[in-house]
Amino acid sequence: MARTTDGNTALRTAMHAAGIGSNRALRDALERTGRSLGIPQYSVSMRQVARWLGPNPPWPRDEHQRVMVELLRMPLSQLGFGGQQAPSATGPAPVIPPAPRPAVPHAAQADGVQPETIGAAYAAITAAHRQMYWTVAPATLHRSVAEHATLGEALLGETSGVARRVLAAALSESLLLAARIEFFDLRQPIVADATLVRALHAAGAADDQLLGAAILAHAAFVPGWGGRREEMADRMRGARAYARRGGAPAEVHAWLDAVEAECLTRCQDVRGALSLLNHASDLLASAAAAVLPEWFTWFNPVRLAAFLGNTQLAAGHLPQARETLTDVLNGLGDSDGKQRVVVLADLAAVEARARRPEDACRHLEAALEQLRVTWYETGMERVREARALLTEWQDTAAVQAVDDRLYSWSATLSSLQR
């Protein structure tokens, strides 16, 4: 992102995506990271941090480059530093690097300016990818979405006005979709975190507050699922601030409650999670009719109930969890294959904990059959977790039948290759 008189907005955006909300917090985080990397007597002054965040940031010294790249998971060229010297730090490159500009532009666009229709044309492909998410194999779709995002990043500097905002919003959605695939379908949280930073850059270019809220909430899943509660909570505060500024409808606020509830469940705070889920349910019950963003396709009352059933399971409320999850299973549509796997696996875990192994195996068989049709790594993780609860009955025919499917040649190879 280019430097502006408003300061280094690229670095500031990457900070916020990493849950770093102030100059002092950045300094402290850099010093912790430097110590973790074993750099002797590593320190950063507040004056230096202010210069990096200013309108004309100087290139950091070698040791600062290394630490900054490690902390923010972005190359220096995407953190607002450029044009003064080549970076010498080595760090993780983004999974989908921006495509280089062609040496000789197309004759029709030799001046590098795109037509006013480019934003709408790009957004149409983004919308098609959105529909494909529920049915196309994740690895296959990810390749297409990644290439589309690379194209969008290359085009963004060649547009202006309304076309640029339309393009930036569609690019942000494409990067969010790529991150969703990376996190939920392929279980690559570090990769997804870096992609979400890029998505937030694009949302900022579009000045789309609701997309910003969605991106930061998805970013909260990364530390939340890893048990890093404070980092998750900071990202959720950011998501709620964006949602408030964007005038989000009740459904979006309910989804934010559900996201934080799932993270709290994984952080062993089921009481807090249940309180948030009750609040989300009240929001949906009293919600007035509203126009939702077209990209907001991952949440509805049935999905909220799925969050609730998982939290009831974690709390040990087995009868309630069984009833909730059974209702969810009956309410899922034909295109909800990925969610179906998760719910079936959670039902299997309910029955395993209730010491009903045959019922647990029945649900696991159904989940594995759905995975054969619609792969979902998060769903497979839930299947494995439920299977681990059946160790006591592993010599029974029912459990062995599950293992025969779980560890078949095709299933094992597919798991290793994904």
C-alpha positions in Angstrom: 0.0 0.0 0.0 1.4 3.4 -0.9 2.5 5.8 1.8 0.3 8.9 2.3 0.4 12.1 4.2 -1.9 10.3 6.7 1.0 8.1 7.7 1.8 4.5 7.0 -1.7 3.1 6.7 -0.4 -0.3 5.5 1.6 -0.9 8.7 -1.3 0.4 10.8 -3.7 -1.9 9.2 -1.4 -4.9 9.6 -1.0 -4.0 13.3 -4.8 -3.9 13.8 -5.2 -7.2 12.1 -2.6 -8.7 14.5 -4.5 -7.3 17.5 -2.0 -4.5 18.1 -3.8 -1.3 18.9 -1.2 1.4 19.7 2.3 2.5 19.1 3.4 1.3 22.5 1.8 -2.1 22.0 3.7 -2.4 18.7 7.0 -1.6 20.4 6.3 -4.1 23.1 5.3 -6.8 20.7 8.4 -6.2 18.5 10.6 -6.5 21.6 8.9 -9.8 22.7 9.3 -11.2 19.2 12.9 -10.1 19.0 13.7 -11.9 22.3 11.9 -15.0 21.1 14.1 -14.9 17.9 17.2 -14.8 20.1 18.4 -11.4 19.0 20.8 -10.1 21.7 19.7 -6.9 23.5 16.9 -6.3 20.9 15.0 -3.0 21.6 12.9 -0.5 19.7 12.4 3.1 20.7 9.0 4.9 20.6 10.6 7.5 18.4 11.5 4.7 15.9 8.0 3.3 16.0 6.5 6.8 15.3 8.8 7.2 12.3 7.7 3.8 10.8 4.1 4.8 11.2 4.7 8.3 9.8 4.0 9.5 6.2 7.6 8.8 5.0 8.8 5.7 6.9 12.5 4.8 6.6 13.5 1.2 5.9 14.0 -0.6 9.2 17.5 -1.9 9.9 18.2 -5.6 9.2 17.3 -6.9 12.7 14.1 -4.8 12.8 13.1 -6.1 9.3 13.4 -9.7 10.5 11.4 -9.1 13.7 8.7 -7.1 12.0 8.2 -9.7 9.3 8.0 -12.4 11.9 5.5 -10.5 14.1 3.1 -9.3 11.4 3.5 -12.2 8.9 3.8 -9.9 6.0 6.8 -8.9 3.7 8.2 -5.4 4.2 7.0 -4.4 0.7 3.4 -4.8 1.9 3.9 -2.9 5.2 4.3 0.5 3.6 8.1 0.4 3.1 9.3 0.7 -0.5 11.4 2.5 -3.0 14.3 3.3 -0.8 16.3 0.1 -0.5 15.7 -3.6 -1.0 14.7 -5.5 2.2 17.2 -7.9 3.5 15.0 -9.6 6.0 13.9 -13.1 5.2 10.4 -13.9 6.3 7.3 -15.8 5.3 6.1 -14.7 1.9 2.4 -14.5 1.3 0.9 -17.7 0.0 -0.4 -15.8 -3.1 2.1 -13.1 -3.9 0.9 -10.2 -6.1 1.5 -10.9 -9.7 4.2 -8.8 -11.4 3.1 -6.2 -13.8 3.7 -7.2 -17.5 6.7 -5.6 -19.1 4.6 -4.4 -22.1 1.0 -3.5 -21.2 -1.8 -4.4 -23.6 -2.1 -1.8 -26.3 -5.7 -0.9 -25.3 -4.5 -0.1 -21.8 -1.0 1.2 -22.4 -1.6 4.0 -19.9 -2.4 1.5 -17.1 -5.9 2.9 -16.6 -8.8 0.4 -16.5 -12.3 1.2 -17.8 -15.1 2.1 -15.4 -16.7 -1.3 -15.9 -13.7 -3.2 -14.5 -15.0 -3.2 -10.9 -18.4 -4.7 -11.9 -16.8 -7.3 -14.1 -14.4 -8.3 -11.3 -17.2 -8.4 -8.8 -19.2 -10.8 -11.0 -16.5 -13.4 -10.8 -16.2 -12.9 -7.0 -20.0 -13.6 -6.7 -19.6 -16.8 -8.8 -16.8 -18.0 -6.5 -19.1 -17.3 -3.5 -21.7 -19.7 -4.8 -19.1 -22.4 -5.6 -17.8 -22.5 -2.0 -20.5 -24.9 -0.8 -20.0 -27.5 -3.6 -16.5 -27.2 -5.3 -13.6 -29.1 -3.8 -11.7 -26.7 -1.5 -8.2 -27.1 -3.1 -9.6 -26.7 -6.6 -11.7 -23.6 -5.7 -8.8 -22.1 -3.7 -6.5 -22.0 -6.8 -9.1 -20.1 -8.8 -9.9 -17.7 -5.9 -6.2 -17.1 -5.3 -5.5 -16.2 -8.9 -8.6 -13.9 -9.0 -7.3 -12.1 -5.8 -3.9 -11.7 -7.4 -5.5 -10.2 -10.5 -7.6 -7.8 -8.3 -4.5 -6.6 -6.4 -2.8 -5.9 -9.7 -5.8 -4.0 -11.0 -6.4 -1.9 -7.9 -3.7 0.6 -8.7 -5.1 1.1 -12.2 -8.6 2.2 -11.2 -10.1 5.2 -9.5 -13.4 6.6 -8.2 -16.4 4.3 -8.0 -14.8 1.6 -10.0 -11.9 1.4 -7.6 -14.3 1.1 -4.6 -16.3 -1.6 -6.3 -13.2 -3.5 -7.2 -11.6 -3.1 -3.7 -14.8 -4.5 -2.1 -14.9 -7.5 -4.4 -11.2 -8.1 -3.9 -11.7 -8.0 -0.1 -14.4 -10.5 -0.4 -12.3 -12.8 -2.6 -9.4 -12.7 -0.1 -11.9 -13.4 2.7 -13.1 -16.4 0.8 -9.6 -17.6 0.3 -8.9 -17.2 4.0 -12.1 -19.1 4.9 -10.9 -22.0 2.7 -7.4 -21.9 4.2 -8.7 -21.9 7.7 -11.8 -24.1 7.7 -11.4 -26.3 4.7 -7.6 -26.8 4.6 -6.7 -26.0 8.2 -3.9 -23.7 7.5 -4.4 -21.0 10.2 -1.1 -19.1 9.8 -1.7 -18.9 6.0 -5.2 -17.7 6.6 -4.1 -15.0 9.0 -1.8 -13.5 6.4 -4.5 -13.6 3.8 -6.9 -11.8 6.2 -4.4 -9.0 6.5 -4.5 -8.6 2.7 -8.3 -8.7 2.9 -8.4 -5.9 5.5 -6.2 -3.8 3.2 -8.7 -4.1 0.4 -11.7 -3.5 2.7 -9.9 -0.3 3.8 -9.5 0.8 0.2 -13.2 0.2 -0.3 -14.0 1.9 3.0 -16.4 -1.0 3.7 -17.0 -1.2 7.4 -19.1 -4.4 7.3 -16.4 -6.3 5.4 -13.9 -5.0 7.9 -16.0 -6.5 10.7 -16.3 -9.8 8.9 -12.6 -10.0 8.3 -11.6 -9.2 11.9 -14.1 -11.7 13.2 -12.7 -14.4 11.0 -9.2 -13.3 12.2 -10.4 -13.8 15.8 -10.9 -17.5 15.0 -7.2 -18.0 14.5 -6.1 -17.1 18.1 -9.5 -18.3 19.5 -9.1 -21.8 18.2 -5.6 -21.8 19.5 -6.7 -20.9 23.0 -5.2 -17.3 22.9 -8.1 -15.6 24.6 -6.8 -12.0 24.9 -5.6 -11.9 21.3 -9.0 -13.2 20.2 -10.9 -10.7 22.4 -8.9 -7.8 21.0 -9.8 -8.8 17.4 -13.4 -9.2 18.4 -13.5 -5.7 19.9 -12.2 -4.4 16.5 -14.9 -6.4 14.6 -17.6 -5.0 16.8 -16.3 -1.4 16.4 -16.4 -1.9 12.6 -19.9 -3.4 12.7 -21.2 -0.5 14.9 -19.7 2.2 12.5 -21.1 0.3 9.5 -24.6 0.2 10.9 -24.6 -3.6 10.9 -28.0 -5.3 11.0 -28.9 -7.5 14.0 -28.0 -10.7 12.1 -24.4 -9.5 11.8 -24.2 -8.6 15.5 -25.7 -12.1 16.3 -23.0 -13.7 14.2 -20.3 -11.8 16.0 -21.7 -13.2 19.3 -21.6 -16.7 17.9 -18.0 -16.3 16.7 -16.9 -15.1 20.1 -18.9 -17.9 21.8 -17.2 -20.6 19.7 -13.8 -19.1 20.6 -14.7 -18.9 24.3 -15.8 -22.5 24.2 -12.4 -23.5 22.9 -10.9 -21.3 25.6 -12.8 -23.4 28.2 -15.3 -20.6 29.1 -18.6 -22.3 28.3 -20.6 -20.1 30.7 -19.5 -17.0 28.8 -20.1 -18.7 25.5 -23.7 -19.7 26.5 -24.4 -16.1 27.6 -23.3 -14.8 24.2 -25.4 -17.4 22.4 -28.5 -16.5 24.4 -27.9 -12.9 23.5 -27.5 -13.8 19.8 -30.8 -15.7 19.9 -32.5 -12.7 21.4 -31.1 -10.5 18.7 -32.4 -12.8 15.9 -35.8 -13.1 17.6 -36.3 -9.3 17.7 -34.6 -8.5 14.4 -36.5 -6.3 12.0 -36.4 -7.0 8.3 -33.0 -5.8 6.9 -31.0 -6.0 3.7 -28.0 -8.2 4.4 -24.7 -8.0 2.5 -24.7 -10.5 -0.4 -21.5 -12.1 1.0 -23.1 -12.8 4.4 -24.0 -16.4 3.5 -22.6 -18.3 6.5 -25.1 -17.5 9.2 -28.8 -18.0 10.0 -30.8 -19.3 12.9 -29.9 -22.9 12.1 -26.2 -22.1 12.1 -26.7 -20.3 15.4 -28.2 -23.5 16.9 -25.2 -25.5 15.6 -22.9 -23.2 17.6 -25.2 -23.7 20.6 -25.2 -27.5 20.3 -21.4 -27.6 20.2 -21.2 -25.4 23.3 -23.8 -27.5 25.1 -21.7 -30.6 24.3 -18.5 -28.9 25.7 -20.5 -28.0 28.8 -21.5 -31.6 29.3 -25.2 -30.8 28.8 -25.7 -34.0 26.8 -29.6 -34.2 26.5 -29.8 -30.6 25.5 -27.0 -31.0 23.0 -28.6 -34.0 21.5 -31.9 -32.3 21.0 -30.3 -29.1 19.7 -28.0 -30.9 17.2 -30.8 -33.2 16.0 -33.0 -30.2 15.2 -30.1 -28.6 13.4 -29.5 -31.7 11.3 -33.2 -31.8 10.3 -33.1 -28.1 9.4 -30.0 -28.2 7.1 -30.5 -27.7 3.4 -29.1 -29.7 0.5 -26.2 -27.3 0.1 -25.2 -27.5 3.7 -22.9 -30.6 3.3 -20.0 -29.1 5.2 -22.1 -28.1 8.2 -23.8 -31.5 8.1 -20.4 -33.2 8.7 -19.7 -31.0 11.8 -23.2 -31.6 13.3 -23.0 -35.4 12.7 -19.6 -35.5 14.3 -20.8 -33.5 17.3 -23.8 -35.8 17.6 -21.4 -38.7 17.6 -19.4 -37.1 20.4 -22.7 -36.6 22.4 -23.5 -40.3 22.1 -20.0 -41.4 22.9 -20.0 -39.4 26.1 -23.4 -40.8 26.9 -21.9 -44.3 26.5 -24.0 -45.2 23.4 -21.2 -46.3 21.1 -23.4 -47.8 18.4 -25.4 -44.6 18.0 -22.0 -42.6 17.9 -20.7 -44.9 15.1 -23.9 -44.5 13.1 -23.4 -40.7 13.1 -19.7 -41.1 12.3 -20.5 -43.4 9.3 -22.9 -40.7 8.0 -20.3 -38.0 8.5 -17.7 -40.0 6.6 -20.1 -40.6 3.8 -20.8 -36.8 3.6 -17.0 -36.1 3.6 -16.7 -38.4 0.6 -19.0 -36.0 -1.2 -17.9 -32.7 0.3 -14.5 -32.5 1.9 -14.1 -30.3 4.9 -11.0 -30.5 7.1 -12.7 -28.9 10.1 -15.4 -31.5 9.8 -12.8 -34.3 9.6 -11.1 -32.9 12.8 -14.5 -33.2 14.6 -14.8 -36.8 13.3 -11.4 -37.7 14.7 -12.2 -36.0 18.0 -15.4 -38.0 18.3 -13.6 -41.3 17.3 -11.1 -40.7 20.0 -13.9 -40.9 22.6 -14.7 -44.5 21.5 -11.4 -46.1 22.6 -13.2 -48.1 25.2 -15.2 -49.9 22.5 -12.6 -50.0 19.8 -12.7 -53.8 19.5 -16.4 -53.8 18.7 -17.7 -54.4 15.1 -19.3 -50.9 15.0 -16.1 -49.0 15.8 -14.0 -51.2 13.6 -16.4 -50.5 10.7 -15.9 -46.7 11.3 -12.1 -47.3 11.4 -12.3 -49.2 8.1 -13.8 -46.1 6.5 -11.7 -43.6 8.3 -8.4 -45.4 7.4 -9.2 -46.7 4.0 -6.7 -46.3 1.2 -8.6 -43.5 -0.4 -9.4 -41.7 2.8 -5.9 -41.9 4.1 -4.3 -40.7 0.9 -6.9 -37.9 0.6 -6.1 -36.8 4.2 -2.3 -36.8 3.6 -2.6 -35.0 0.2 -4.9 -32.2 1.5 
